[in-house]
Every structure is written in structure tokens, then in C-alpha cells.
């Protein structure tokens, strides 16, 4: 997989670029406004309603988030797959209990080096500490 800007910074400069809404390409929040608070441990999950692995992963992620309580922030990220109604229905059917953001795919791909679903990124103090597919 290609390296994104976030991972390359860690290799080249032995430091990591802080993750922000702008370098993830977050355009807006679904359902309610939210602010990405990356000081706390954070899990970012890129998903789409058409992805069968996402459909299997989300219930497990919901359970893990509930067990972690407020000690870990979980954020879902989607492009809405070109169909907002279908994506919103997917969120409701799967009882996502964490904030959801709509992101611009090209910006996020450049930052993380490609997006394969469900892509999970773990952040600590706003910096990537793990990236992969946890499904």
C-alpha cells in the first residue's frame, strides 16, 4: 500500500503530522455538529454502506466503543457512496453510537496513502499510532 503524508512524515522526520479535520478532508458532520478532539485516544473508521466487511465490523466496533466509555473517541468517516439516504439508513440500521463525518475522498487518500474498507486508524495525542484493517 502506498504511504500517505501522515505515515511518510513519521518515517522521514521521525515525527508524525497531527491529524485534523482538514487533512482528513472532513466536509461536514452527519446528524449533529462535532469537533474532532484528538487529544484523547481516537479511533477513525472509514466505511461505506456497500462494504460487506463494514457491515460485519460496525457492530463489533459499537460494542468496543461502549466498553471503552468516554476514554476513547470513535469517529466514523464516509463519502456517502453517492447515496446519502442509503448511507444514513445504514447508520440507523446498525445503531452507530458514535459521530459520523462525510469526507472528501481525494484529500483523505493523500493523507493516509489509500483507503481500503473498513480502514481503521488509531490516534494518540492526535498522531497516528496504528493504521490497518481491523475487521
N, CA, C and O atoms as a MOPAC input file, in Angstrom:
PM7 MOZYME 1SCF
protein

 N      0.83400 1    -1.16500 1     0.00000 1
 C      0.00000 1     0.00000 1     0.00000 1
 C      0.89000 1     1.24300 1     0.00000 1
 O      1.93700 1     1.27200 1     0.64700 1
 N      0.47000 1     2.23900 1    -0.71400 1
 C      1.22000 1     3.49000 1    -0.76900 1
 C      1.18300 1     4.19400 1     0.57900 1
 O      0.20300 1     4.10700 1     1.31800 1
 N      2.25200 1     4.88100 1     0.87500 1
 C      2.29800 1     5.65700 1     2.10600 1
 C      1.62900 1     7.00100 1     1.87300 1
 O      1.76400 1     7.60100 1     0.80700 1
 N      0.91000 1     7.46200 1     2.88000 1
 C      0.31800 1     8.78700 1     2.82800 1
 C      1.23000 1     9.77900 1     3.51700 1
 O      2.26100 1     9.40700 1     4.07600 1
 N      0.84500 1    11.04100 1     3.47400 1
 C      1.64500 1    12.09800 1     4.07900 1
 C      1.86300 1    11.86700 1     5.56800 1
 O      2.94100 1    12.14800 1     6.09200 1
 N      0.84600 1    11.35700 1     6.24700 1
 C      0.96000 1    11.15500 1     7.69000 1
 C      2.02900 1    10.11600 1     8.01000 1
 O      2.84200 1    10.31700 1     8.91100 1
 N      2.02900 1     9.00300 1     7.27300 1
 C      2.99200 1     7.93900 1     7.52500 1
 C      4.40000 1     8.34200 1     7.05900 1
 O      5.38300 1     8.04200 1     7.73600 1
 N      4.49800 1     9.01700 1     5.91300 1
 C      5.80400 1     9.44200 1     5.42100 1
 C      6.47900 1    10.41300 1     6.37600 1
 O      7.69600 1    10.36100 1     6.55000 1
 N      5.71500 1    11.28900 1     6.99200 1
 C      6.29900 1    12.23800 1     7.95000 1
 C      6.92800 1    11.48000 1     9.10700 1
 O      7.98400 1    11.86600 1     9.60700 1
 N      6.28800 1    10.41200 1     9.52700 1
 C      6.82600 1     9.62600 1    10.64000 1
 C      8.15000 1     8.97700 1    10.24600 1
 O      9.06500 1     8.90500 1    11.06600 1
 N      8.26500 1     8.50900 1     9.02000 1
 C      9.47100 1     7.82900 1     8.56500 1
 C     10.59100 1     8.82500 1     8.28600 1
 O     11.72200 1     8.62800 1     8.72900 1
 N     10.28300 1     9.88300 1     7.56000 1
 C     11.30600 1    10.82700 1     7.12700 1
 C     11.80900 1    11.69200 1     8.27600 1
 O     13.01500 1    11.89000 1     8.43100 1
 N     10.89300 1    12.20100 1     9.07200 1
 C     11.27100 1    13.16200 1    10.10600 1
 C     11.19200 1    12.59100 1    11.50900 1
 O     11.40400 1    13.31600 1    12.48100 1
 N     10.89100 1    11.30000 1    11.63300 1
 C     10.72700 1    10.65900 1    12.92500 1
 C      9.72800 1    11.42600 1    13.79600 1
 O      9.88500 1    11.52000 1    15.01300 1
 N      8.71400 1    11.96200 1    13.15200 1
 C      7.62800 1    12.61900 1    13.86300 1
 C      6.37100 1    12.40500 1    13.03600 1
 O      6.42600 1    11.95900 1    11.89000 1
 N      5.26500 1    12.72500 1    13.62800 1
 C      4.01100 1    12.48900 1    12.92400 1
 C      3.24100 1    13.78800 1    12.78600 1
 O      3.24600 1    14.63200 1    13.68200 1
 N      2.57900 1    13.93500 1    11.64500 1
 C      1.74800 1    15.10300 1    11.39100 1
 C      0.45800 1    14.93700 1    12.19200 1
 O     -0.18300 1    13.88900 1    12.11400 1
 N      0.07200 1    15.95100 1    12.95700 1
 C     -1.19200 1    15.84400 1    13.68600 1
 C     -2.36900 1    15.65500 1    12.72500 1
 O     -2.41100 1    16.25300 1    11.65000 1
 N     -3.29800 1    14.83400 1    13.12100 1
 C     -4.48600 1    14.58300 1    12.32000 1
 C     -5.51400 1    15.66200 1    12.62900 1
 O     -5.84300 1    15.90400 1    13.79000 1
 N     -6.01400 1    16.30400 1    11.58800 1
 C     -7.01900 1    17.35400 1    11.74500 1
 C     -8.18600 1    17.08300 1    10.79900 1
 O     -8.09400 1    16.24600 1     9.90200 1
 N     -9.26600 1    17.79300 1    11.01400 1
 C    -10.41400 1    17.65800 1    10.11500 1
 C    -10.02000 1    18.03200 1     8.68900 1
 O    -10.46700 1    17.39000 1     7.73900 1
 N     -9.19400 1    19.05400 1     8.52800 1
 C     -8.85200 1    19.48600 1     7.16700 1
 C     -7.94600 1    18.49100 1     6.45700 1
 O     -8.13700 1    18.25300 1     5.26400 1
 N     -6.94600 1    17.88700 1     7.15200 1
 C     -6.08900 1    16.96100 1     6.40800 1
 C     -6.74200 1    15.59400 1     6.21500 1
 O     -6.21700 1    14.76000 1     5.47700 1
 N     -7.88100 1    15.35400 1     6.86800 1
 C     -8.67200 1    14.15400 1     6.58200 1
 C     -9.75300 1    14.43500 1     5.54100 1
 O    -10.44000 1    13.51700 1     5.09400 1
 N     -9.90400 1    15.68600 1     5.16000 1
 C    -10.91000 1    16.03800 1     4.16100 1
 C    -12.32500 1    16.02900 1     4.69300 1
 O    -13.27000 1    15.85300 1     3.92400 1
 N    -12.49700 1    16.21700 1     6.00900 1
 C    -13.85100 1    16.22500 1     6.57200 1
 C    -14.58600 1    17.46100 1     6.07400 1
 O    -14.15400 1    18.59400 1     6.28900 1
 N    -15.71700 1    17.21200 1     5.39600 1
 C    -16.52600 1    18.28600 1     4.82800 1
 C    -17.64600 1    18.71700 1     5.77300 1
 O    -17.95900 1    19.90200 1     5.88700 1
 N    -18.24200 1    17.73200 1     6.44800 1
 C    -19.35000 1    18.03800 1     7.35200 1
 C    -19.62600 1    16.83500 1     8.22800 1
 O    -19.14400 1    15.73200 1     7.96900 1
 N    -20.40800 1    17.06300 1     9.27000 1
 C    -20.80800 1    16.00500 1    10.19000 1
 C    -22.24100 1    15.61300 1     9.89900 1
 O    -23.08000 1    16.47200 1     9.62700 1
 N    -22.53000 1    14.31600 1     9.95300 1
 C    -23.90300 1    13.83600 1     9.80100 1
 C    -24.62200 1    13.96400 1    11.13900 1
 O    -24.00800 1    13.79600 1    12.19300 1
 N    -25.88400 1    14.25300 1    11.10200 1
 C    -26.78300 1    14.26400 1    12.25700 1
 C    -26.56300 1    15.41600 1    13.21600 1
 O    -27.52500 1    16.08800 1    13.58600 1
 N    -25.33900 1    15.66700 1    13.63000 1
 C    -25.07400 1    16.73800 1    14.59300 1
 C    -23.64900 1    17.23000 1    14.40100 1
 O    -22.77800 1    16.49900 1    13.92900 1
 N    -23.43300 1    18.47800 1    14.77400 1
 C    -22.07200 1    19.01800 1    14.68000 1
 C    -21.18900 1    18.34500 1    15.72000 1
 O    -21.64200 1    17.97100 1    16.80200 1
 N    -19.95600 1    18.20600 1    15.37300 1
 C    -18.98500 1    17.57000 1    16.25800 1
 C    -17.63600 1    18.21800 1    15.98500 1
 O    -17.41000 1    18.74400 1    14.89500 1
 N    -16.76400 1    18.18800 1    16.93400 1
 C    -15.40700 1    18.68600 1    16.73600 1
 C    -14.45900 1    17.52800 1    17.02400 1
 O    -14.53500 1    16.89300 1    18.07600 1
 N    -13.57500 1    17.26500 1    16.08200 1
 C    -12.59900 1    16.19500 1    16.25500 1
 C    -11.64800 1    16.58400 1    17.38300 1
 O    -10.84500 1    17.50600 1    17.23800 1
 N    -11.74300 1    15.87900 1    18.49900 1
 C    -10.89800 1    16.12900 1    19.67300 1
 C     -9.84400 1    15.02900 1    19.72100 1
 O    -10.10400 1    13.94600 1    20.24600 1
 N     -8.68300 1    15.29000 1    19.19000 1
 C     -7.69800 1    14.21400 1    19.07300 1
 C     -6.71800 1    14.14700 1    20.24200 1
 O     -5.75300 1    13.38500 1    20.18900 1
 N     -6.94900 1    14.92600 1    21.28900 1
 C     -6.07900 1    14.80600 1    22.45600 1
 C     -6.32800 1    13.45900 1    23.14600 1
 O     -5.39600 1    12.83000 1    23.64900 1
 N     -7.58100 1    13.02800 1    23.16300 1
 C     -7.93600 1    11.73100 1    23.74400 1
 C     -7.61300 1    10.63400 1    22.73300 1
 O     -7.57700 1    10.90000 1    21.53200 1
 N     -7.37800 1     9.40300 1    23.19600 1
 C     -7.21800 1     8.30100 1    22.23700 1
 C     -8.43200 1     8.26000 1    21.30200 1
 O     -9.57600 1     8.35100 1    21.74700 1
 N     -8.16500 1     8.12400 1    20.01200 1
 C     -9.21800 1     8.21800 1    18.99800 1
 C     -9.08100 1     7.09700 1    17.99200 1
 O     -7.97500 1     6.73200 1    17.59400 1
 N    -10.20900 1     6.55700 1    17.58600 1
 C    -10.24700 1     5.55900 1    16.51500 1
 C    -11.06700 1     6.14600 1    15.37700 1
 O    -12.23000 1     6.50900 1    15.56100 1
 N    -10.45200 1     6.23800 1    14.19400 1
 C    -11.13500 1     6.68800 1    12.98500 1
 C    -11.45000 1     5.46000 1    12.14800 1
 O    -10.58400 1     4.61300 1    11.93000 1
 N    -12.67900 1     5.36200 1    11.68300 1
 C    -13.07600 1     4.22100 1    10.86300 1
 C    -13.68800 1     4.73100 1     9.56600 1
 O    -14.72300 1     5.39800 1     9.57200 1
 N    -13.03000 1     4.40600 1     8.44600 1
 C    -13.54700 1     4.74400 1     7.12200 1
 C    -14.44200 1     3.59100 1     6.67400 1
 O    -14.00500 1     2.44000 1     6.64300 1
 N    -15.69100 1     3.89500 1     6.32700 1
 C    -16.65900 1     2.85900 1     5.96200 1
 C    -17.52800 1     3.35700 1     4.81200 1
 O    -17.58100 1     4.55100 1     4.51800 1
 N    -18.20000 1     2.41300 1     4.17700 1
 C    -19.21800 1     2.72800 1     3.16700 1
 C    -20.33900 1     1.70500 1     3.29000 1
 O    -20.10800 1     0.56500 1     3.69300 1
 N    -21.53600 1     2.11300 1     2.94400 1
 C    -22.70200 1     1.23800 1     3.12400 1
 C    -22.66100 1     0.00000 1     2.23300 1
 O    -23.26200 1    -1.01800 1     2.57800 1
 N    -21.96200 1     0.06100 1     1.09100 1
 C    -21.90100 1    -1.07900 1     0.18000 1
 C    -20.88300 1    -2.14300 1     0.61900 1
 O    -20.85700 1    -3.23600 1     0.05300 1
 N    -20.05400 1    -1.83800 1     1.61200 1
 C    -18.94100 1    -2.70200 1     2.00900 1
 C    -19.40700 1    -3.82600 1     2.94800 1
 O    -19.84000 1    -3.54300 1     4.06500 1
 N    -19.32600 1    -5.09900 1     2.51500 1
 C    -19.78100 1    -6.18500 1     3.38800 1
 C    -18.93700 1    -6.33000 1     4.65600 1
 O    -19.46000 1    -6.72700 1     5.69700 1
 N    -17.64000 1    -6.01400 1     4.58400 1
 C    -16.78100 1    -6.10800 1     5.76600 1
 C    -17.15600 1    -5.02600 1     6.77900 1
 O    -17.09300 1    -5.24600 1     7.98800 1
 N    -17.54800 1    -3.84800 1     6.26700 1
 C    -18.00400 1    -2.77100 1     7.15700 1
 C    -19.26500 1    -3.21300 1     7.90000 1
 O    -19.43100 1    -2.93000 1     9.08700 1
 N    -20.14200 1    -3.90200 1     7.19300 1
 C    -21.38600 1    -4.36900 1     7.79800 1
 C    -21.11100 1    -5.35000 1     8.94000 1
 O    -21.86400 1    -5.39000 1     9.91300 1
 N    -20.05500 1    -6.12800 1     8.83200 1
 C    -19.67700 1    -7.06100 1     9.89600 1
 C    -18.90800 1    -6.37500 1    11.02100 1
 O    -19.02700 1    -6.76000 1    12.18400 1
 N    -18.13100 1    -5.37400 1    10.68000 1
 C    -17.23100 1    -4.70700 1    11.62200 1
 C    -17.95200 1    -3.72700 1    12.55100 1
 O    -17.62700 1    -3.65100 1    13.73600 1
 N    -18.90900 1    -2.99100 1    12.03500 1
 C    -19.54400 1    -1.91500 1    12.80500 1
 C    -20.17400 1    -2.40900 1    14.10300 1
 O    -19.97700 1    -1.75900 1    15.13000 1
 N    -20.92200 1    -3.52000 1    14.12900 1
 C    -21.47100 1    -3.97500 1    15.41500 1
 C    -20.38100 1    -4.25600 1    16.45500 1
 O    -20.55800 1    -3.94200 1    17.63200 1
 N    -19.26000 1    -4.84100 1    16.03300 1
 C    -18.14400 1    -5.09800 1    16.96300 1
 C    -17.53000 1    -3.79700 1    17.44800 1
 O    -17.14900 1    -3.67400 1    18.61200 1
 N    -17.43600 1    -2.82500 1    16.54300 1
 C    -16.88800 1    -1.52900 1    16.91700 1
 C    -17.81700 1    -0.81300 1    17.90900 1
 O    -17.35000 1    -0.20400 1    18.87100 1
 N    -19.12100 1    -0.88800 1    17.67100 1
 C    -20.09400 1    -0.31600 1    18.61200 1
 C    -19.89900 1    -0.90900 1    20.00800 1
 O    -19.88200 1    -0.18500 1    21.00300 1
 N    -19.75300 1    -2.22100 1    20.06700 1
 C    -19.57900 1    -2.90500 1    21.35200 1
 C    -18.27900 1    -2.46000 1    22.03900 1
 O    -18.27000 1    -2.18800 1    23.23900 1
 N    -17.19800 1    -2.38800 1    21.28300 1
 C    -15.91300 1    -1.96400 1    21.85000 1
 C    -15.99600 1    -0.52500 1    22.34600 1
 O    -15.45300 1    -0.19600 1    23.40100 1
 N    -16.67700 1     0.33300 1    21.58800 1
 C    -16.81600 1     1.73100 1    21.98800 1
 C    -17.61300 1     1.85300 1    23.28600 1
 O    -17.26600 1     2.64500 1    24.16100 1
 N    -18.65700 1     1.08100 1    23.40100 1
 C    -19.46400 1     1.09800 1    24.63700 1
 C    -18.63600 1     0.63700 1    25.83500 1
 O    -18.72900 1     1.21900 1    26.91500 1
 N    -17.82900 1    -0.40600 1    25.64600 1
 C    -16.98400 1    -0.91200 1    26.74200 1
 C    -15.93200 1     0.12200 1    27.14900 1
 O    -15.61000 1     0.24700 1    28.33100 1
 N    -15.39900 1     0.86100 1    26.17600 1
 C    -14.36600 1     1.85200 1    26.46400 1
 C    -14.94100 1     3.10300 1    27.12600 1
 O    -14.21800 1     3.85900 1    27.77500 1
 N    -16.23900 1     3.31400 1    26.96000 1
 C    -16.86500 1     4.50100 1    27.54600 1
 C    -16.30900 1     5.76900 1    26.93300 1
 O    -16.10000 1     5.84500 1    25.72200 1
 N    -16.07200 1     6.75600 1    27.76400 1
 C    -15.59300 1     8.04100 1    27.26400 1
 C    -14.07000 1     8.11000 1    27.17500 1
 O    -13.52300 1     9.15100 1    26.81300 1
 N    -13.38500 1     7.02800 1    27.49700 1
 C    -11.92300 1     7.05600 1    27.46500 1
 C    -11.36000 1     7.00200 1    26.04000 1
 O    -10.19700 1     7.34300 1    25.82000 1
 N    -12.17700 1     6.57700 1    25.07800 1
 C    -11.76000 1     6.50400 1    23.67600 1
 C    -12.84100 1     7.14300 1    22.81300 1
 O    -14.02800 1     6.85500 1    22.96300 1
 N    -12.40800 1     8.01300 1    21.91200 1
 C    -13.33000 1     8.63800 1    20.96100 1
 C    -13.31900 1     7.81400 1    19.67300 1
 O    -12.25300 1     7.46000 1    19.17000 1
 N    -14.48600 1     7.51300 1    19.14700 1
 C    -14.60300 1     6.80400 1    17.86900 1
 C    -15.31700 1     7.73200 1    16.89200 1
 O    -16.33300 1     8.34100 1    17.22600 1
 N    -14.77400 1     7.83000 1    15.68600 1
 C    -15.35000 1     8.66300 1    14.63600 1
 C    -15.49200 1     7.81400 1    13.38000 1
 O    -14.52900 1     7.18000 1    12.95000 1
 N    -16.67800 1     7.79500 1    12.79200 1
 C    -16.90400 1     7.13100 1    11.51200 1
 C    -16.75300 1     8.13700 1    10.38800 1
 O    -17.16000 1     9.29100 1    10.52300 1
 N    -16.16500 1     7.70100 1     9.27300 1
 C    -15.96300 1     8.57700 1     8.12000 1
 C    -16.48600 1     7.88300 1     6.86800 1
 O    -16.18000 1     6.71400 1     6.63000 1
 N    -17.26500 1     8.59000 1     6.07900 1
 C    -17.85700 1     8.03500 1     4.86500 1
 C    -17.90700 1     9.08200 1     3.76700 1
 O    -17.93000 1    10.28200 1     4.04300 1
 N    -17.92200 1     8.62800 1     2.52200 1
 C    -18.14500 1     9.53600 1     1.39000 1
 C    -19.62200 1     9.55600 1     1.03900 1
 O    -20.04000 1    10.29800 1     0.15000 1
 N    -20.41400 1     8.74700 1     1.72900 1
 C    -21.84500 1     8.53100 1     1.47600 1
 C    -22.07000 1     7.69100 1     0.22100 1
 O    -23.21800 1     7.49100 1    -0.17600 1
 N    -21.03700 1     7.20900 1    -0.39700 1
 C    -21.13500 1     6.31600 1    -1.56000 1
 C    -22.04700 1     6.85400 1    -2.64300 1
 O    -22.64900 1     6.08600 1    -3.39400 1
 N    -22.15200 1     8.16500 1    -2.72700 1
 C    -23.00700 1     8.76400 1    -3.74400 1
 C    -24.48600 1     8.68900 1    -3.42900 1
 O    -25.30500 1     9.14500 1    -4.22700 1
 N    -24.85300 1     8.12200 1    -2.28300 1
 C    -26.26400 1     7.97000 1    -1.93100 1
 C    -26.44000 1     8.23800 1    -0.43700 1
 O    -26.32600 1     7.32900 1     0.38500 1
 N    -26.71700 1     9.48900 1    -0.09900 1
 C    -26.81100 1     9.86700 1     1.30900 1
 C    -27.94200 1     9.12600 1     2.01900 1
 O    -27.77900 1     8.70400 1     3.16400 1
 N    -29.06600 1     8.96600 1     1.36400 1
 C    -30.19700 1     8.28500 1     2.00700 1
 C    -29.84000 1     6.85100 1     2.39500 1
 O    -30.16200 1     6.40500 1     3.49700 1
 N    -29.18000 1     6.13200 1     1.49600 1
 C    -28.78100 1     4.75400 1     1.76900 1
 C    -27.74700 1     4.69600 1     2.89700 1
 O    -27.80000 1     3.80400 1     3.74300 1
 N    -26.81400 1     5.64000 1     2.90800 1
 C    -25.78700 1     5.66900 1     3.94900 1
 C    -26.37400 1     6.01000 1     5.31200 1
 O    -26.00200 1     5.40200 1     6.31600 1
 N    -27.28800 1     6.97700 1     5.35600 1
 C    -27.94000 1     7.34000 1     6.61500 1
 C    -28.76000 1     6.16300 1     7.12900 1
 O    -28.77700 1     5.89900 1     8.33100 1
 N    -29.43900 1     5.45400 1     6.23300 1
 C    -30.19500 1     4.26600 1     6.63100 1
 C    -29.26100 1     3.19600 1     7.20200 1
 O    -29.60200 1     2.53500 1     8.18300 1
 N    -28.08900 1     3.02600 1     6.59200 1
 C    -27.09100 1     2.06700 1     7.07700 1
 C    -26.67400 1     2.41200 1     8.50900 1
 O    -26.57500 1     1.52800 1     9.36100 1
 N    -26.43100 1     3.70500 1     8.77100 1
 C    -26.04600 1     4.14900 1    10.11300 1
 C    -27.15900 1     3.82000 1    11.10800 1
 O    -26.89400 1     3.30900 1    12.19600 1
 N    -28.38200 1     4.10900 1    10.73600 1
 C    -29.51100 1     3.87600 1    11.65400 1
 C    -29.75500 1     2.37900 1    11.88300 1
 O    -29.99700 1     1.95900 1    13.01400 1
 N    -29.69400 1     1.58500 1    10.82700 1
 C    -29.91100 1     0.13100 1    10.97100 1
 C    -28.83800 1    -0.52900 1    11.83100 1
 O    -29.10900 1    -1.49700 1    12.54100 1
 N    -27.62600 1     0.00000 1    11.76200 1
 C    -26.51400 1    -0.58800 1    12.50400 1
 C    -26.26200 1     0.09600 1    13.84400 1
 O    -25.29400 1    -0.21300 1    14.53900 1
 N    -27.13200 1     1.01400 1    14.19200 1
 C    -27.09400 1     1.66200 1    15.51300 1
 C    -25.72000 1     2.22200 1    15.85900 1
 O    -25.22300 1     2.02700 1    16.96800 1
 N    -25.10900 1     2.92000 1    14.90500 1
 C    -23.83800 1     3.58600 1    15.18400 1
 C    -24.05500 1     4.47100 1    16.39800 1
 O    -24.99100 1     5.27000 1    16.41600 1
 N    -23.22500 1     4.34800 1    17.39400 1
 C    -23.38200 1     5.21300 1    18.56000 1
 C    -22.15900 1     6.10800 1    18.73500 1
 O    -21.71000 1     6.38000 1    19.84800 1
 N    -21.64200 1     6.55100 1    17.60300 1
 C    -20.51200 1     7.47900 1    17.60300 1
 C    -20.68100 1     8.43100 1    16.42400 1
 O    -21.38300 1     8.10700 1    15.46600 1
 N    -20.04500 1     9.60300 1    16.48100 1
 C    -20.22400 1    10.61100 1    15.43000 1
 C    -19.77200 1    10.12200 1    14.05600 1
 O    -18.85800 1     9.30700 1    13.92900 1
 N    -20.44800 1    10.64900 1    13.03000 1
 C    -20.16200 1    10.30100 1    11.64200 1
 C    -19.84400 1    11.56700 1    10.86200 1
 O    -20.53700 1    12.57600 1    10.99200 1
 N    -18.79800 1    11.51100 1    10.05300 1
 C    -18.41500 1    12.65600 1     9.22200 1
 C    -18.38100 1    12.23400 1     7.76200 1
 O    -18.11400 1    11.07900 1     7.43300 1
 N    -18.65600 1    13.19300 1     6.90500 1
 C    -18.53000 1    12.99800 1     5.45900 1
 C    -17.18200 1    13.57900 1     5.05700 1
 O    -16.86600 1    14.72100 1     5.39200 1
 N    -16.38000 1    12.78500 1     4.33200 1
 C    -15.05100 1    13.25100 1     3.93900 1
 C    -14.89900 1    13.27900 1     2.43300 1
 O    -15.60900 1    12.58300 1     1.70700 1
 N    -13.95700 1    14.09900 1     1.97500 1
 C    -13.63600 1    14.20300 1     0.56000 1
 C    -12.55200 1    13.16500 1     0.27900 1
 O    -11.44800 1    13.24400 1     0.81700 1
 N    -12.87700 1    12.20800 1    -0.55800 1
 C    -12.04000 1    11.02400 1    -0.74800 1
 C    -10.60900 1    11.33700 1    -1.18800 1
 O     -9.66700 1    10.75600 1    -0.64900 1
 N    -10.42600 1    12.23000 1    -2.14300 1
 C     -9.07100 1    12.50500 1    -2.63700 1
 C     -8.16800 1    13.08600 1    -1.55700 1
 O     -6.98900 1    12.74100 1    -1.48300 1
 N     -8.71000 1    13.96300 1    -0.72100 1
 C     -7.91700 1    14.56400 1     0.35700 1
 C     -7.50500 1    13.49000 1     1.36100 1
 O     -6.34000 1    13.41900 1     1.75400 1
 N     -8.44900 1    12.66400 1     1.77300 1
 C     -8.15300 1    11.61000 1     2.74800 1
 C     -7.17100 1    10.58700 1     2.17700 1
 O     -6.26100 1    10.14900 1     2.88100 1
 N     -7.34200 1    10.20400 1     0.92200 1
 C     -6.41900 1     9.24400 1     0.30600 1
 C     -4.99000 1     9.76700 1     0.30800 1
 O     -4.04700 1     9.01700 1     0.56200 1
 N     -4.83200 1    11.05400 1     0.02600 1
 C     -3.48900 1    11.64000 1     0.02000 1
 C     -2.88500 1    11.61000 1     1.42100 1
 O     -1.68600 1    11.38200 1     1.57800 1
 N     -3.70000 1    11.83400 1     2.42000 1
 C     -3.19800 1    11.86200 1     3.80500 1
 C     -2.83400 1    10.47400 1     4.30900 1
 O     -1.82000 1    10.31300 1     4.98900 1
 N     -3.64300 1     9.46800 1     3.98800 1
 C     -3.41700 1     8.14000 1     4.57500 1
 C     -2.82500 1     7.13100 1     3.59800 1
 O     -2.52600 1     6.00500 1     3.99600 1
 N     -2.64700 1     7.50200 1     2.33100 1
 C     -1.98100 1     6.62400 1     1.37900 1
 C     -2.88800 1     5.60800 1     0.73000 1
 O     -2.40700 1     4.60400 1     0.20300 1
 N     -4.16100 1     5.83400 1     0.75200 1
 C     -5.12800 1     4.91800 1     0.15400 1
 C     -6.13700 1     4.48400 1     1.19200 1
 O     -5.83600 1     4.41700 1     2.38400 1
 N     -7.32500 1     4.19500 1     0.73300 1
 C     -8.37300 1     3.79800 1     1.65800 1
 C     -8.95700 1     2.46800 1     1.18900 1
 O     -9.53900 1     2.37000 1     0.10800 1
 N     -8.78900 1     1.46200 1     2.02100 1
 C     -9.41000 1     0.16900 1     1.78800 1
 C    -10.33600 1    -0.04100 1     2.98200 1
 O     -9.99500 1     0.31000 1     4.11100 1
 N    -11.46900 1    -0.59600 1     2.73400 1
 C    -12.53900 1    -0.61100 1     3.74100 1
 C    -12.63400 1    -1.92000 1     4.49700 1
 O    -12.39500 1    -2.98300 1     3.92400 1
 N    -12.97700 1    -1.86100 1     5.76900 1
 C    -13.00500 1    -0.67000 1     6.60500 1
 C    -11.59600 1    -0.34100 1     7.08500 1
 O    -10.94000 1    -1.16100 1     7.72800 1
 N    -11.14600 1     0.84800 1     6.77200 1
 C     -9.83700 1     1.30900 1     7.22500 1
 C     -9.98900 1     1.85800 1     8.63300 1
 O    -10.87000 1     2.67900 1     8.89000 1
 N     -9.14100 1     1.41500 1     9.53800 1
 C     -9.15500 1     1.88400 1    10.91800 1
 C     -7.81900 1     2.54600 1    11.22100 1
 O     -6.75700 1     2.00600 1    10.91000 1
 N     -7.88700 1     3.71400 1    11.82800 1
 C     -6.68500 1     4.44800 1    12.21600 1
 C     -6.80200 1     4.75900 1    13.70500 1
 O     -7.79700 1     5.33200 1    14.15000 1
 N     -5.78700 1     4.38000 1    14.46700 1
 C     -5.75100 1     4.68800 1    15.89700 1
 C     -4.84600 1     5.89500 1    16.11000 1
 O     -3.72600 1     5.94700 1    15.60100 1
 N     -5.35100 1     6.86400 1    16.87300 1
 C     -4.60400 1     8.08400 1    17.17300 1
 C     -4.34000 1     8.17700 1    18.66000 1
 O     -5.16900 1     7.77600 1    19.47800 1
 N     -3.19400 1     8.70100 1    18.99900 1
 C     -2.87100 1     9.01900 1    20.38400 1
 C     -2.26100 1    10.41500 1    20.36400 1
 O     -1.30200 1    10.66900 1    19.63400 1
 N     -2.80800 1    11.30000 1    21.15000 1
 C     -2.36900 1    12.69600 1    21.16900 1
 C     -2.39000 1    13.30100 1    19.77300 1
 O     -1.51800 1    14.09100 1    19.41000 1
 N     -3.40900 1    12.91400 1    18.98800 1
 C     -3.59300 1    13.49400 1    17.66600 1
 C     -2.69400 1    12.96400 1    16.58400 1
 O     -2.69500 1    13.49300 1    15.47300 1
 N     -1.91400 1    11.92200 1    16.87700 1
 C     -0.98200 1    11.38500 1    15.88900 1
 C     -1.27100 1     9.90700 1    15.64800 1
 O     -1.66700 1     9.18200 1    16.56000 1
 N     -1.06800 1     9.47700 1    14.41100 1
 C     -1.34300 1     8.08900 1    14.03600 1
 C     -0.36500 1     7.15500 1    14.74200 1
 O      0.85000 1     7.33000 1    14.64700 1
 N     -0.90600 1     6.15400 1    15.45600 1
 C     -0.06600 1     5.14000 1    16.09300 1
 C     -0.28200 1     3.76400 1    15.47000 1
 O      0.54100 1     2.86500 1    15.63900 1
 N     -1.39800 1     3.60300 1    14.74500 1
 C     -1.66100 1     2.34700 1    14.04500 1
 C     -2.65200 1     2.62400 1    12.93400 1
 O     -3.55300 1     3.45100 1    13.07300 1
 N     -2.46800 1     1.90400 1    11.81000 1
 C     -3.36900 1     2.02900 1    10.67300 1
 C     -3.48300 1     0.68000 1    10.01100 1
 O     -2.47100 1     0.04000 1     9.72500 1
 N     -4.69800 1     0.23900 1     9.76300 1
 C     -4.87300 1    -1.04800 1     9.10200 1
 C     -6.34000 1    -1.42400 1     9.01700 1
 O     -7.23000 1    -0.59400 1     9.20200 1
 N     -6.56400 1    -2.68500 1     8.73400 1
 C     -7.92300 1    -3.20300 1     8.63700 1
 C     -8.14000 1    -4.11500 1     9.82400 1
 O     -7.53200 1    -5.18100 1     9.91800 1
 N     -9.00100 1    -3.70000 1    10.72500 1
 C     -9.22400 1    -4.44700 1    11.95400 1
 C    -10.41800 1    -5.37500 1    11.88900 1
 O    -10.76500 1    -6.00600 1    12.88700 1
 N    -11.05600 1    -5.47200 1    10.72400 1
 C    -12.26900 1    -6.29900 1    10.63500 1
 C    -11.93800 1    -7.77000 1    10.63800 1
 O    -12.83900 1    -8.60600 1    10.57000 1

